[in-house]
């Protein structure tokens, strides 16, 4: 059964306007038509509580609410949502409560935009991302096995 990416819905939360614009372009390039972008995570959460969303892409470090808090809240209202968090910093996951939060962590800067698009498409199609992507591009976090870290 073929998944129609045009019917899938994505929310992007990023407080850096350059990355917010880049995500808009990457999502269009991936063939996804339904995308809402936010620079404020609180506004994004309100939107997600009222609308069906298939994929949340969020920066981790933001002022109003961090990406883990946003992802956890999004999962409560929609347990099937896929989560892709992004960061430009070395992230110490031990300072966050990640119990039960299965997610992907994509490190900035992105080096292969084609692979980022492939990751988006694979997540939205519900396919096994580990079969679709180069095995050198991801690793399991030792302390948090539900978090897959990506360098693309």
VMD Tcl script that draws the C-alpha trace (Angstrom):
set ca {
  {0.00 0.00 0.00}
  {1.48 3.34 -1.06}
  {1.44 6.19 1.46}
  {0.26 9.54 0.13}
  {2.65 12.15 1.54}
  {0.33 14.92 0.34}
  {-2.17 13.82 3.00}
  {0.41 13.84 5.80}
  {0.70 16.80 8.17}
  {3.93 18.20 9.63}
  {4.58 20.84 12.29}
  {7.97 22.54 12.48}
  {9.01 24.48 15.58}
  {12.24 26.43 15.25}
  {13.20 29.78 16.77}
  {15.99 30.38 14.24}
  {14.39 31.93 11.11}
  {17.10 30.51 8.82}
  {16.43 26.93 9.91}
  {12.66 27.53 9.88}
  {12.92 28.61 6.23}
  {15.20 25.64 5.43}
  {12.70 23.19 6.93}
  {9.92 24.68 4.82}
  {12.01 24.06 1.70}
  {13.01 20.53 2.75}
  {9.41 19.60 3.45}
  {8.26 20.88 0.04}
  {11.18 19.01 -1.61}
  {10.07 15.83 0.18}
  {6.63 16.16 -1.43}
  {4.76 17.08 1.75}
  {2.08 19.73 1.29}
  {0.58 20.14 4.77}
  {3.06 21.99 6.95}
  {2.59 24.50 9.76}
  {5.64 26.38 11.03}
  {6.04 28.06 14.40}
  {8.78 30.00 16.14}
  {6.98 29.61 19.48}
  {6.52 26.10 20.93}
  {3.48 27.11 23.01}
  {1.62 28.18 19.85}
  {2.67 24.95 18.13}
  {1.35 22.85 21.01}
  {-2.03 24.61 20.89}
  {-2.18 23.90 17.16}
  {-1.27 20.22 17.63}
  {-3.92 19.78 20.32}
  {-6.58 20.91 17.82}
  {-5.25 19.34 14.61}
  {-4.05 15.92 13.46}
  {-0.28 15.99 12.98}
  {1.81 13.08 11.70}
  {5.29 14.48 12.34}
  {6.67 17.06 14.75}
  {10.06 18.56 13.92}
  {11.35 20.74 16.73}
  {14.51 22.41 17.89}
  {15.45 21.38 21.42}
  {16.70 24.63 22.92}
  {13.96 27.25 22.94}
  {12.97 29.88 25.51}
  {9.32 29.13 26.26}
  {9.53 25.33 26.34}
  {12.27 22.91 25.30}
  {11.76 20.44 22.49}
  {11.55 17.44 24.82}
  {8.73 19.05 26.79}
  {6.95 19.91 23.55}
  {7.40 16.39 22.18}
  {6.14 14.80 25.39}
  {3.04 17.02 25.38}
  {2.45 16.29 21.67}
  {2.68 12.52 22.34}
  {0.07 12.82 25.10}
  {-2.47 14.30 22.71}
  {-1.38 12.12 19.75}
  {0.47 8.90 20.69}
  {1.11 7.98 17.02}
  {2.96 11.20 16.14}
  {6.54 10.80 14.92}
  {9.07 13.06 16.62}
  {12.23 14.51 15.05}
  {14.15 16.82 17.37}
  {17.07 18.94 16.21}
  {20.01 20.54 17.95}
  {23.21 22.34 17.09}
  {24.77 21.55 20.43}
  {26.27 18.52 22.09}
  {23.22 17.31 23.95}
  {23.42 15.74 27.39}
  {20.19 13.74 27.36}
  {20.60 12.72 31.00}
  {19.24 16.09 32.16}
  {15.88 15.43 30.48}
  {13.14 12.99 31.49}
  {12.81 10.94 28.30}
  {11.07 7.86 29.68}
  {8.68 6.62 27.03}
  {9.59 9.29 24.47}
  {10.61 7.44 21.33}
  {12.14 10.03 19.04}
  {14.86 10.89 16.56}
  {17.54 13.50 17.25}
  {19.07 15.21 14.22}
  {22.28 17.13 14.77}
  {22.87 20.48 13.04}
  {24.32 21.44 10.67}
  {22.75 19.19 8.05}
  {25.31 17.99 5.51}
  {23.17 15.95 3.14}
  {19.79 17.56 2.51}
  {18.74 14.67 0.25}
  {19.17 12.27 3.17}
  {17.20 14.62 5.45}
  {14.33 14.53 2.91}
  {14.59 10.73 2.75}
  {14.40 10.55 6.56}
  {11.26 12.74 6.52}
  {9.60 10.62 3.85}
  {10.51 7.37 5.60}
  {9.15 8.56 8.95}
  {5.89 9.68 7.36}
  {5.47 6.48 5.37}
  {5.82 4.45 8.57}
  {8.71 2.46 7.13}
  {11.67 1.17 9.09}
  {14.12 4.08 8.94}
  {17.02 1.79 9.75}
  {16.51 -0.16 6.53}
  {16.14 2.97 4.39}
  {19.10 5.01 5.67}
  {22.86 4.52 5.58}
  {23.86 2.79 8.81}
  {26.76 5.22 9.31}
  {24.26 8.10 9.61}
  {22.59 7.03 12.87}
  {23.40 5.64 16.29}
  {21.41 4.54 19.30}
  {21.89 6.62 22.42}
  {23.42 4.31 25.05}
  {21.59 5.86 28.02}
  {18.30 6.37 26.16}
  {17.76 3.54 23.66}
  {14.45 5.07 22.47}
  {16.42 8.01 21.05}
  {18.10 7.54 17.67}
  {20.75 10.16 16.91}
  {21.32 11.22 13.29}
  {24.13 13.04 11.54}
  {23.01 13.72 7.97}
}
mol new
graphics top color blue
foreach p $ca { graphics top sphere $p radius 0.5 }
foreach p [lrange $ca 0 end-1] q [lrange $ca 1 end] { graphics top cylinder $p $q radius 0.2 }
display resetview
